Amino acid sequence: MLLIHCPYCGPRDETEFSYGGEADIARPLEPEALSDAEWADYVFLRTNAKGRFKEQWVHTHGCGRWFTMVRDTVTHEHGETGVFGGFEPDAVG
């Protein structure tokens, strides 16, 4: 059993969580001004880093809140967690 630390509920089984993708993807301020290629880049292109990487997760079968977590994409080791608008863990990409 792998435990993920929810910053709101504490350690819980990994089956309670859903992956939400790369963290810190800024939505374009004027999406209507983007070309189709620029919009496609925003929607589909991600870093896909090897190693420590900051991701967003949701506690689907718990409190339902979103948070950030640093996870090593090679070893799957879970690191620091943080809440949106508060402490944000730094990934060492």
URWO-V244990 format. One record per residue. N is the residue number from 0. RES is the residue in one small letter. BURIAL is 1 if it has 9 or more other C-alpha atoms within 8 Angstrom, else 0. Layout:
n=N res=RES burial=BURIAL
n=N res=RES burial=BURIAL
This chain:
n=0 res=m burial=0
n=1 res=l burial=0
n=2 res=l burial=0
n=3 res=i burial=1
n=4 res=h burial=1
n=5 res=c burial=1
n=6 res=p burial=1
n=7 res=y burial=0
n=8 res=c burial=1
n=9 res=g burial=0
n=10 res=p burial=0
n=11 res=r burial=1
n=12 res=d burial=1
n=13 res=e burial=1
n=14 res=t burial=0
n=15 res=e burial=1
n=16 res=f burial=1
n=17 res=s burial=1
n=18 res=y burial=0
n=19 res=g burial=0
n=20 res=g burial=0
n=21 res=e burial=1
n=22 res=a burial=0
n=23 res=d burial=0
n=24 res=i burial=0
n=25 res=a burial=0
n=26 res=r burial=0
n=27 res=p burial=0
n=28 res=l burial=0
n=29 res=e burial=0
n=30 res=p burial=0
n=31 res=e burial=0
n=32 res=a burial=0
n=33 res=l burial=1
n=34 res=s burial=0
n=35 res=d burial=0
n=36 res=a burial=0
n=37 res=e burial=0
n=38 res=w burial=1
n=39 res=a burial=1
n=40 res=d burial=0
n=41 res=y burial=1
n=42 res=v burial=0
n=43 res=f burial=0
n=44 res=l burial=0
n=45 res=r burial=0
n=46 res=t burial=0
n=47 res=n burial=0
n=48 res=a burial=0
n=49 res=k burial=1
n=50 res=g burial=1
n=51 res=r burial=1
n=52 res=f burial=1
n=53 res=k burial=1
n=54 res=e burial=1
n=55 res=q burial=1
n=56 res=w burial=1
n=57 res=v burial=1
n=58 res=h burial=1
n=59 res=t burial=1
n=60 res=h burial=0
n=61 res=g burial=0
n=62 res=c burial=0
n=63 res=g burial=0
n=64 res=r burial=0
n=65 res=w burial=1
n=66 res=f burial=1
n=67 res=t burial=1
n=68 res=m burial=1
n=69 res=v burial=1
n=70 res=r burial=1
n=71 res=d burial=1
n=72 res=t burial=1
n=73 res=v burial=0
n=74 res=t burial=0
n=75 res=h burial=0
n=76 res=e burial=0
n=77 res=h burial=1
n=78 res=g burial=0
n=79 res=e burial=0
n=80 res=t burial=1
n=81 res=g burial=1
n=82 res=v burial=1
n=83 res=f burial=1
n=84 res=g burial=0
n=85 res=g burial=0
n=86 res=f burial=0
n=87 res=e burial=1
n=88 res=p burial=1
n=89 res=d burial=0
n=90 res=a burial=0
n=91 res=v burial=0
n=92 res=g burial=0
